[in-house]
């Protein structure tokens, strides 16, 4: 069974000064542009070179888009037409 030192060794790459846990924890701030230039550049470098973290970043970036697209209420065309007609009739009565 892996111990904490093994986990840290797996998540800290020699190429980076940021480990995977820090990179993933910083994703939202990175996407929002809330990091200073140096930190943002280090996160970007890590995400480009580390496939697991890059995949996590792609998921975090795409997930809200997919949810927003899939979770929209679709109004049937017939109902939409009836509502538009009813509003037009109401406007004519008021004028």
Legacy VTK file of the C-alpha trace (Angstrom):
# vtk DataFile Version 3.0
C-alpha trace
ASCII
DATASET POLYDATA
POINTS 95 float
0.000 0.000 0.000
1.302 3.468 -0.900
2.185 5.821 1.898
2.023 9.627 1.961
5.629 9.974 0.735
4.855 7.765 -2.280
1.795 9.870 -3.077
3.775 13.105 -2.856
6.486 11.660 -5.086
3.875 10.687 -7.676
2.240 14.109 -7.640
5.381 16.278 -7.618
7.150 16.169 -10.957
10.780 17.172 -11.249
9.849 19.485 -14.135
7.486 21.611 -12.073
7.689 23.746 -9.000
3.947 23.157 -8.468
2.607 19.729 -7.544
-0.557 18.206 -8.984
-2.661 18.907 -5.894
-1.760 22.611 -6.006
-2.329 22.807 -9.770
-5.782 21.226 -9.564
-6.726 23.282 -6.502
-5.827 26.457 -8.430
-7.858 25.688 -11.563
-10.819 27.976 -10.884
-8.587 30.910 -9.966
-6.503 30.179 -13.075
-9.572 30.120 -15.346
-10.912 33.338 -13.773
-7.571 35.114 -14.249
-7.261 35.652 -10.504
-3.644 34.475 -10.265
-0.651 36.745 -10.654
1.281 36.363 -13.918
4.029 34.207 -12.412
1.660 31.777 -10.700
-0.585 31.636 -13.775
2.399 30.809 -15.974
3.517 28.044 -13.599
0.013 26.546 -13.518
-0.200 26.755 -17.322
3.177 25.019 -17.695
2.090 22.267 -15.336
-1.260 21.727 -17.094
0.405 21.547 -20.514
3.011 19.012 -19.433
1.047 16.860 -16.960
-1.634 14.832 -18.743
-3.713 13.960 -15.652
-3.858 17.602 -14.569
-4.462 18.752 -18.137
-7.393 16.329 -18.349
-8.761 17.648 -15.045
-8.464 21.204 -16.381
-10.294 20.322 -19.600
-13.051 18.665 -17.595
-13.391 21.650 -15.229
-13.523 24.060 -18.178
-16.007 22.016 -20.263
-18.325 20.693 -17.542
-20.260 23.949 -16.925
-20.698 24.417 -20.678
-22.127 20.918 -21.089
-24.429 21.337 -18.096
-25.687 24.712 -19.334
-26.362 23.257 -22.762
-28.068 20.098 -21.522
-30.097 21.627 -18.705
-32.142 24.086 -20.682
-35.887 23.780 -20.666
-37.092 23.268 -24.193
-40.482 24.831 -24.937
-42.424 23.046 -27.687
-42.960 25.183 -30.799
-46.743 24.852 -30.545
-46.741 26.220 -26.994
-44.370 29.018 -27.956
-46.723 30.018 -30.821
-49.772 30.001 -28.531
-48.002 32.245 -26.033
-46.878 34.685 -28.738
-50.418 34.795 -30.174
-51.938 35.346 -26.724
-49.512 38.198 -26.008
-50.282 39.789 -29.377
-54.028 39.583 -28.676
-53.500 41.107 -25.244
-51.523 44.006 -26.744
-54.279 44.645 -29.311
-56.921 44.801 -26.571
-54.821 47.236 -24.551
-54.242 49.634 -27.452
LINES 1 96
95 0 1 2 3 4 5 6 7 8 9 10 11 12 13 14 15 16 17 18 19 20 21 22 23 24 25 26 27 28 29 30 31 32 33 34 35 36 37 38 39 40 41 42 43 44 45 46 47 48 49 50 51 52 53 54 55 56 57 58 59 60 61 62 63 64 65 66 67 68 69 70 71 72 73 74 75 76 77 78 79 80 81 82 83 84 85 86 87 88 89 90 91 92 93 94
